[in-house]
């Protein structure tokens, strides 16, 4: 009797798991995510006190992108900073 009860409960759990995975909606929903506002202001770069350059948002985004490692290396070869 106990084995039959365990078997029935196991089959019920298996059926419930199958039904839960198959009852989702098929309609695709899209959520409009608002874009964050662009940062305001300018960046001023001073080159050793000799020259000054002011960059606005358009000038910064027009610059070429570079990829590289984000860490520094000490004189003995130890990496520090974000890896």
C-alpha positions as a Markdown table, in Angstrom:
| # | Residue | x | y | z |
|---|---|---|---|---|
| 1 | Unk | 0.0 | 0.0 | 0.0 |
| 2 | Unk | 2.8 | 2.4 | 0.9 |
| 3 | Unk | 4.7 | 1.7 | -2.3 |
| 4 | Unk | 1.6 | 2.5 | -4.4 |
| 5 | Unk | 1.1 | 5.8 | -2.5 |
| 6 | Unk | 4.7 | 6.8 | -3.2 |
| 7 | Unk | 4.3 | 5.8 | -6.8 |
| 8 | Unk | 1.1 | 7.9 | -7.2 |
| 9 | Unk | 2.6 | 10.9 | -5.5 |
| 10 | Unk | 5.7 | 10.7 | -7.7 |
| 11 | Unk | 3.6 | 10.5 | -10.8 |
| 12 | Unk | 1.5 | 13.5 | -9.6 |
| 13 | Unk | 4.7 | 15.5 | -9.0 |
| 14 | Unk | 6.1 | 14.6 | -12.4 |
| 15 | Unk | 2.8 | 15.5 | -14.1 |
| 16 | Unk | 2.7 | 18.8 | -12.2 |
| 17 | Unk | 6.3 | 19.6 | -13.3 |
| 18 | Unk | 5.4 | 18.9 | -17.0 |
| 19 | Unk | 2.3 | 21.0 | -16.8 |
| 20 | Unk | 4.1 | 23.9 | -15.2 |
| 21 | Unk | 6.6 | 24.0 | -18.0 |
| 22 | Unk | 4.0 | 23.8 | -20.8 |
| 23 | Unk | 1.4 | 26.3 | -19.7 |
| 24 | Unk | 3.3 | 29.5 | -20.5 |
| 25 | Unk | 1.9 | 32.2 | -22.8 |
| 26 | Unk | 3.1 | 32.3 | -26.4 |
| 27 | Unk | 2.6 | 36.0 | -27.0 |
| 28 | Unk | 5.8 | 38.0 | -27.1 |
| 29 | Unk | 5.8 | 41.0 | -24.9 |
| 30 | Unk | 8.1 | 44.0 | -25.3 |
| 31 | Unk | 8.7 | 46.4 | -22.6 |
| 32 | Unk | 9.7 | 49.9 | -23.5 |
| 33 | Unk | 12.8 | 50.8 | -21.6 |
| 34 | Unk | 13.5 | 54.6 | -21.5 |
| 35 | Unk | 17.0 | 55.6 | -22.4 |
| 36 | Unk | 18.9 | 57.4 | -19.7 |
| 37 | Unk | 19.5 | 61.1 | -20.2 |
| 38 | Unk | 22.8 | 62.1 | -21.7 |
| 39 | Unk | 25.2 | 63.5 | -19.2 |
| 40 | Unk | 25.5 | 67.3 | -19.1 |
| 41 | Unk | 28.5 | 69.5 | -18.9 |
| 42 | Unk | 31.9 | 69.5 | -20.4 |
| 43 | Unk | 35.2 | 68.0 | -19.5 |
| 44 | Unk | 38.2 | 70.3 | -19.3 |
| 45 | Unk | 41.7 | 68.8 | -19.9 |
| 46 | Unk | 44.7 | 70.8 | -18.8 |
| 47 | Unk | 48.0 | 69.6 | -20.3 |
| 48 | Unk | 50.7 | 70.4 | -17.8 |
| 49 | Unk | 49.5 | 74.0 | -17.4 |
| 50 | Unk | 50.5 | 74.9 | -20.9 |
| 51 | Unk | 47.3 | 74.2 | -22.8 |
| 52 | Unk | 43.6 | 73.7 | -22.0 |
| 53 | Unk | 41.0 | 71.7 | -24.1 |
| 54 | Unk | 37.3 | 71.6 | -23.4 |
| 55 | Unk | 35.4 | 68.6 | -24.7 |
| 56 | Unk | 31.6 | 68.4 | -24.9 |
| 57 | Unk | 29.6 | 65.2 | -25.2 |
| 58 | Unk | 29.7 | 65.2 | -29.0 |
| 59 | Unk | 33.5 | 65.5 | -29.1 |
| 60 | Unk | 33.9 | 62.7 | -26.6 |
| 61 | Unk | 31.6 | 60.3 | -28.5 |
| 62 | Unk | 33.4 | 61.2 | -31.8 |
| 63 | Unk | 36.7 | 59.9 | -30.4 |
| 64 | Unk | 37.9 | 56.5 | -31.6 |
| 65 | Unk | 37.4 | 53.6 | -29.2 |
| 66 | Unk | 40.4 | 51.6 | -27.9 |
| 67 | Unk | 40.6 | 48.2 | -26.1 |
| 68 | Unk | 43.3 | 47.1 | -23.8 |
| 69 | Unk | 44.1 | 45.7 | -20.4 |
| 70 | Unk | 42.7 | 47.6 | -17.4 |
| 71 | Unk | 45.6 | 47.1 | -15.0 |
| 72 | Unk | 49.0 | 48.4 | -14.2 |
| 73 | Unk | 52.2 | 46.4 | -13.8 |
| 74 | Unk | 54.8 | 47.1 | -11.1 |
| 75 | Unk | 58.5 | 47.0 | -11.8 |
| 76 | Unk | 58.7 | 43.4 | -10.7 |
| 77 | Unk | 55.7 | 42.3 | -12.8 |
| 78 | Unk | 52.9 | 42.3 | -10.3 |
| 79 | Unk | 49.6 | 43.3 | -11.8 |
| 80 | Unk | 47.5 | 45.7 | -9.8 |
| 81 | Unk | 44.2 | 47.4 | -10.5 |
| 82 | Unk | 41.0 | 45.9 | -12.1 |
| 83 | Unk | 41.7 | 42.7 | -14.0 |
